[in-house]
Amino acid sequence: MTTTMPMPTNPASQAGRIASTAGLPRLLLAAPEDLRGHLARYGPVPFRGMPGMLIDDIEASGLTGRGGAAFPVYRKLAVVARRRGRKVVVANGGESEPASHKDELLLRVAPNLVLDGLQLAAEAVGASEAHLYLHSGPTPAILAALSDRAVMGLDPLPVTITQAPPRFLAGQESALVNRLNGRPALPSFQPPRVTERGLGGAPTLVQNVETLAHLALIARYGPRWFRAVGTSAEPGSMLTTVYAPNGRCQIIEAEIGAPLHTLLSGEADTQAWLIGGYHGSWLPMPDAVGLTLDNESLRRFGAAAGAGVLVAFPSDRCGVAESARVVSYLAAESAGQCGPCLNGLPRIAAGLTELAGPRAGRQVRADLERWAGLVTGRGACNHPDGTVRFVRSALTVFAPEISRHAQGRCSATNRTPFLPLPDGMPTSDDDWN
């Protein structure tokens, strides 16, 4: 079962319904709801009165992070809860993937659900500070929600809002903590992990805003309700940003395990699917048609659901050229802190760009494979690994097109760029602040 919400200029105007039963949607609303409507729908925040009581329910629910890594949420909660002294929680809405819009929409239509989850997570781990990290700064919906909650005295902790810089890696959790510490939003080598030493040296829980919204519902309805959709290994629903071959973008709340072909329509006009965004994987058509939206299924093709970006890439575009565009962007988004990013990614981008042109040198493909192997697993963060995953899948799925380019031909009939990228590339180190 899926619930669809298209993405026009104003995402908050979308149609949809939220269900209080096992059905969908669970997170998306027909229209933005103020605090009074939110409380009428859900009731007060179900605080337990002592830290740690919610963690068992989250473990039983099987909730995993919806920011991309799919890490079990209870484990991060438990690590921070066990620590002594000052602790911090952060709602991560720094949605810096250019193709993803699901967190943006959630924060517009259901900000109070996210803020409920933030306060509940703070209680669960015994935190004394709460932060909200946003890609585009505080919106009117967020400011109104926080103001209304303060007037009613609902939140034990005040919430500090910090704006993320417009960089691809700014939402990575160690980069986020660096930004909150007043430093550039650059990823840090780990260990220690931020759950051990984060903001101001305190153990810090960082959770994606969608994850916190799910947590708020589990606190109200319980683990069994959450598991009523999804698979036994990966329960629940997830928000996805879906691109059709005609370029239309929709936010769809989908049951985990849903057939991908029910989300990505237009198979006749599609040459490949991109699953997981720009750190994700290209999948060939029609081989991938039988796959489902869960990591167990996607793993057979070396893919993962990630943060839920799903693209049906149209047949009239050049997959090699589009991949080269994206990798050039990813190389420019490097933090430049370590060799794999500083040296490896620009070379990989240049090689893929050469393959996208006419009559690339015979050695280019072999060089790309060799460079990909050299950068994997060696960065301060997963940026090199994610980029290489994208590149390797492009080399496989678009191999016939690469052969055509080597002969000076291209099958594309439409040269208009398809995959969304920001208007400008970074120009200085100030972009990290």
C-alpha positions in Angstrom: 0.0 0.0 0.0 1.3 3.5 -0.8 0.1 7.0 -0.4 1.1 9.6 -2.9 1.6 13.3 -2.5 2.9 15.3 -5.5 5.4 18.0 -5.0 4.4 21.4 -6.6 5.8 24.8 -5.6 4.1 24.6 -2.2 4.4 21.0 -0.9 2.2 21.8 2.1 -0.9 22.0 -0.2 -0.7 18.3 -1.1 -3.6 15.8 -0.7 -3.4 12.8 1.6 -4.9 11.3 4.7 -3.3 10.0 7.9 -4.6 6.8 9.5 -4.8 6.0 13.2 -4.9 2.3 12.2 -2.3 0.1 10.6 -3.0 1.6 7.2 -1.2 4.4 5.3 -0.5 7.2 5.4 0.9 7.4 8.9 3.0 10.6 8.6 1.5 12.7 5.8 -1.5 14.9 6.3 -4.0 16.4 3.9 -2.9 19.9 4.9 -0.7 21.5 7.5 -2.1 21.1 11.0 -1.7 23.5 13.8 -1.0 22.4 17.4 -4.7 22.4 18.3 -5.5 20.1 15.4 -2.4 18.0 16.2 -3.5 17.4 19.8 -7.1 16.7 18.8 -5.7 14.0 16.4 -3.1 12.4 18.6 -3.6 13.6 22.2 -0.8 14.8 24.4 2.8 13.7 24.2 2.9 10.3 26.0 5.9 11.0 28.3 6.8 8.1 30.5 8.1 10.1 33.5 11.5 8.5 33.5 14.4 8.0 31.0 14.7 4.8 29.2 11.1 3.5 29.3 10.5 4.1 25.6 13.7 2.3 24.4 12.2 -1.2 24.9 9.2 -0.3 22.7 11.5 1.1 20.0 13.5 -2.1 20.1 10.4 -4.2 19.8 9.1 -2.1 16.9 12.2 -2.7 14.8 12.4 1.0 13.8 15.5 1.9 11.8 16.8 5.3 10.9 15.2 7.0 7.9 18.1 9.3 7.1 19.8 6.7 4.9 21.8 4.3 7.0 18.9 2.2 8.4 20.7 1.7 11.7 18.5 0.3 14.5 17.2 3.3 16.4 17.1 1.6 19.8 20.8 1.0 19.7 21.7 4.6 19.4 19.1 5.5 22.1 20.6 2.9 24.4 24.2 4.0 23.9 23.4 7.6 24.8 21.0 6.6 27.7 23.8 4.7 29.3 26.2 7.7 29.4 26.4 9.9 32.4 26.3 13.7 32.7 25.0 16.2 30.1 23.4 14.7 27.0 22.1 16.2 23.8 19.5 15.2 21.2 19.3 16.6 17.6 16.6 16.3 15.1 18.4 16.2 11.7 16.4 17.9 9.0 19.6 18.9 7.1 18.3 17.2 3.9 21.2 18.0 1.6 20.6 15.4 -1.1 19.5 17.5 -4.1 17.0 14.8 -5.2 15.3 14.3 -1.8 12.4 16.4 -0.5 10.6 14.1 1.9 11.9 15.7 5.1 11.0 19.2 3.8 7.5 18.1 3.2 7.1 16.3 6.6 8.3 19.5 8.4 5.8 21.5 6.5 2.7 19.4 7.1 3.4 17.7 10.4 6.0 19.7 12.4 4.5 18.8 15.7 4.9 15.1 15.1 8.6 15.7 14.6 8.8 17.9 17.7 7.0 15.3 19.7 9.5 12.7 18.7 12.4 15.1 19.6 11.1 15.6 23.1 10.4 11.9 23.6 13.9 11.0 22.4 15.3 13.5 24.9 13.3 11.9 27.7 14.3 8.4 26.6 18.1 9.2 26.9 17.9 11.7 29.7 19.1 14.7 27.6 19.1 18.2 28.8 19.4 19.9 25.4 17.4 19.7 22.2 18.3 21.0 18.8 16.7 21.1 15.4 19.1 21.2 12.4 17.4 22.4 9.2 18.6 22.6 5.6 16.9 25.9 4.7 16.5 27.4 8.1 13.3 27.7 10.2 10.1 27.8 8.2 6.9 29.6 9.3 5.4 26.2 10.1 8.3 25.3 12.4 8.4 28.7 14.1 4.6 28.7 14.6 4.7 25.1 16.1 7.5 26.0 18.5 5.7 29.2 19.6 2.4 27.4 20.2 4.0 24.7 22.1 5.9 27.2 24.3 2.6 29.0 25.1 1.0 25.8 26.1 4.1 24.6 28.1 4.2 21.3 26.3 7.9 20.8 25.9 10.3 20.1 28.8 13.2 21.3 26.7 13.5 24.5 24.6 14.6 23.7 21.0 17.5 25.6 19.4 17.4 25.8 15.6 20.5 25.8 13.5 20.6 26.2 9.7 22.8 23.8 7.7 25.0 25.2 5.0 24.0 24.2 1.4 26.5 21.4 1.1 25.9 17.7 0.3 27.8 16.5 3.4 26.4 19.0 5.8 23.7 16.5 7.1 26.3 13.9 8.0 26.1 13.5 11.8 29.7 14.5 12.6 29.5 17.4 10.2 26.2 18.4 11.9 27.8 18.3 15.3 30.8 20.4 14.1 28.3 23.0 12.8 26.5 23.1 16.1 29.8 23.6 17.8 30.4 26.7 15.7 32.8 25.1 13.3 32.5 24.4 9.6 30.1 21.6 8.8 32.9 19.1 7.9 32.8 15.4 8.7 35.2 14.2 11.3 37.2 11.0 11.5 35.6 8.5 13.9 36.0 7.2 16.6 34.9 8.6 18.9 31.3 8.6 17.6 29.0 11.5 18.4 27.0 9.2 20.6 30.1 9.1 22.8 31.4 12.6 22.4 29.4 15.1 20.3 28.1 18.6 20.9 30.4 20.3 23.4 31.9 16.9 24.2 28.6 15.5 25.4 27.1 12.3 24.2 24.8 13.3 21.4 21.8 11.5 19.8 21.3 12.6 16.2 18.1 11.2 14.5 16.5 12.1 11.2 13.3 14.0 11.5 11.2 11.3 9.8 12.7 8.8 12.3 11.5 11.0 15.2 8.0 11.3 13.7 7.8 7.5 13.6 9.1 7.4 17.2 6.3 9.7 18.3 3.7 7.4 16.7 5.2 4.3 18.2 5.1 6.0 21.7 1.4 6.4 21.2 0.3 3.2 19.4 3.0 0.7 20.3 5.3 -1.7 18.5 2.6 -4.1 17.2 0.8 -1.2 15.5 4.1 -0.1 13.8 4.8 -3.7 12.6 1.4 -4.0 11.0 2.9 -2.8 7.8 6.3 -3.5 6.3 8.3 -6.8 6.4 9.2 -8.8 9.5 12.9 -7.8 9.0 12.2 -4.2 8.1 8.9 -3.1 9.6 6.9 0.1 9.1 6.6 2.6 6.3 9.0 5.2 4.8 8.7 8.4 2.9 10.2 8.3 -0.6 10.9 11.0 -3.2 9.9 9.5 -6.5 10.7 10.8 -10.0 8.7 9.6 -13.0 10.2 9.4 -16.5 8.3 12.7 -17.3 10.2 14.4 -14.5 7.2 14.7 -12.2 8.3 14.5 -8.5 6.1 13.0 -5.8 6.5 12.3 -2.1 5.1 8.8 -1.5 4.7 7.2 1.9 5.2 3.5 1.1 5.0 0.3 3.0 8.5 -1.2 3.3 8.5 -4.2 1.0 6.2 -2.6 -1.6 6.9 -3.7 -5.2 9.1 -1.0 -6.8 7.1 -1.2 -10.0 4.0 0.2 -8.0 6.1 3.3 -7.1 8.1 3.7 -10.3 5.5 3.7 -13.1 6.2 4.2 -16.8 8.3 1.1 -17.3 7.9 1.4 -21.1 9.6 4.8 -21.0 12.3 3.8 -18.5 15.8 2.5 -19.2 17.0 2.2 -15.6 16.0 2.9 -12.0 18.2 4.9 -9.6 17.6 3.7 -6.0 19.0 5.5 -3.0 19.9 8.8 -4.6 23.4 10.0 -5.5 25.1 7.6 -3.1 22.8 4.9 -4.4 22.8 2.5 -7.3 21.6 2.3 -10.9 19.5 -0.8 -11.6 18.9 -2.2 -15.1 15.5 -2.6 -16.7 13.7 -5.0 -17.0 15.9 -7.1 -14.6 14.9 -5.0 -11.5 11.2 -5.0 -12.1 10.5 -7.7 -9.5 12.4 -6.0 -6.7 10.7 -4.6 -3.6 11.4 -1.6 -1.4 13.4 -3.2 1.3 17.2 -3.7 1.7 17.0 -7.5 1.7 15.6 -7.4 -1.8 17.7 -4.6 -3.1 20.9 -6.1 -1.8 20.8 -8.7 -4.6 21.7 -5.8 -6.9 24.1 -4.2 -4.5 21.6 -1.5 -3.8 19.9 -0.1 -0.7 16.8 2.1 0.0 18.9 4.8 1.6 16.9 7.9 2.3 14.2 6.8 -0.2 15.1 8.6 -3.5 13.7 6.6 -6.3 14.2 7.6 -10.0 12.7 6.1 -13.1 15.3 7.3 -15.6 13.8 8.0 -19.1 14.8 6.2 -22.2 15.5 9.3 -24.2 18.4 10.5 -22.0 22.0 9.5 -21.8 22.8 7.6 -18.6 26.5 8.1 -19.0 26.2 11.9 -19.4 23.7 12.1 -16.5 26.0 10.0 -14.2 29.0 12.2 -15.2 27.0 15.3 -14.2 26.2 13.9 -10.8 29.7 12.7 -10.1 31.2 16.0 -11.0 28.8 17.6 -8.5 29.8 15.0 -5.8 33.5 15.6 -6.5 33.0 19.4 -6.0 31.1 18.7 -2.8 34.0 16.9 -1.3 35.2 18.2 2.1 38.7 18.1 0.8 40.0 16.7 4.1 41.5 13.4 2.9 43.1 11.9 -0.2 40.2 9.8 -1.5 38.0 12.9 -1.8 40.6 15.5 -2.6 42.4 13.6 -5.3 40.3 10.5 -6.1 36.9 11.9 -6.7 38.0 14.6 -9.2 39.9 12.0 -11.2 36.9 9.7 -11.2 34.6 12.6 -12.3 37.0 13.6 -15.1 37.2 10.0 -16.3 33.4 9.5 -16.3 33.1 12.8 -18.1 35.5 11.6 -20.8 33.5 8.4 -21.2 30.4 10.6 -21.7 32.1 12.3 -24.6 32.9 11.0 -28.1 35.7 8.3 -28.5 37.1 8.1 -25.0 40.5 6.5 -24.6 40.6 2.8 -24.2 42.2 2.9 -20.8 39.6 5.2 -19.2 37.2 2.4 -18.1 40.0 0.4 -16.5 41.3 3.6 -14.8 37.9 4.3 -13.3 37.7 0.8 -11.9 41.2 1.1 -10.4 40.6 4.5 -8.9 37.3 3.3 -7.4 39.1 0.5 -5.6 41.7 2.9 -4.3 39.2 5.4 -2.6 36.8 2.9 -1.1 36.9 2.6 2.7 39.5 5.3 3.2 37.6 8.5 3.8 36.6 10.4 6.9 33.0 9.7 6.0 31.2 7.5 3.5 31.3 10.1 0.7 33.9 8.3 -1.4 32.2 4.9 -0.9 28.8 6.3 -1.8 30.1 8.0 -4.9 32.0 4.9 -6.0 28.8 2.8 -5.5 27.0 5.2 -7.9 29.9 5.1 -10.4 30.3 1.3 -10.5 26.6 0.8 -11.0 26.6 3.3 -13.9 29.5 1.6 -15.5 27.6 -1.7 -15.4 24.1 -0.6 -16.3 25.1 1.9 -19.0 27.9 -0.3 -20.5 26.1 -0.5 -23.9 25.9 3.3 -24.0 29.6 3.6 -23.1 30.4 1.3 -26.1 28.3 3.6 -28.4 30.2 6.7 -27.1 33.5 4.9 -27.8 32.3 4.7 -31.5 31.4 8.4 -31.5 27.6 7.8 -31.1 25.0 8.5 -28.4 21.5 7.1 -28.2 20.0 10.1 -26.4 17.3 12.1 -28.2 16.9 14.6 -25.4 19.9 16.5 -24.0 18.0 18.3 -21.3 19.5 17.4 -17.8 17.1 15.1 -15.9 18.6 14.5 -12.4 18.2 17.6 -10.1 21.4 19.4 -9.0 21.9 22.8 -7.3 22.4 25.8 -9.6 26.0 26.5 -8.6 29.0 24.6 -7.5 30.9 25.5 -4.3 33.3 28.4 -4.7 35.1 28.8 -1.4 35.6 27.2 2.0 33.0 29.7 3.4 30.3 27.5 1.9 30.8 25.1 4.9 29.8 27.7 7.5 
